[in-house]
Amino acid sequence: MRFVTRERLHVDRIATAWLIRRFIDSDATFAFASRTEDLSGRADTPFDVRGAELSHCGERCTFEVACEKNALTDPALQAMGLIIRGADLPYDESVAPEAAGVRAVFDAIRDGQESDEHRLEYGMPVCDALYAYCRGRQLSP
């Protein structure tokens, strides 16, 4: 499938793209639209854009909504979702102590890369590492 989201990728959009590629559709491709572009006529599946099914819902970030919609119940993904939410919504950092550090890393990716393709390329291994961290926490006594 082809997915579309807003340009200038940051925490939730990078993490959701990672989730899609790793757990939902390994062949997924991504397109990036301006904040003002009308996505209603596109064949792509939108995420983290106004009106999309895969977007923030209540206090949950897009990553968490995508986990729920796709019945991904892995405890490590649930823990990762809390960290992503806290990093994406700085007023909600209290949900996970790691959130501020994760946000700093994603700020650097957003601001240090010229294109969304590069932001995604740099963000994917960060998400792999964050998932491994969350899996390790689940295994610890």
Helices and strands as residue ranges (DSSP letters): E 2-6, H 11-19, I 20-24, E 29-33, E 45-46, H 62-69, H 75-88, G 90-95, H 99-112, H 116-139
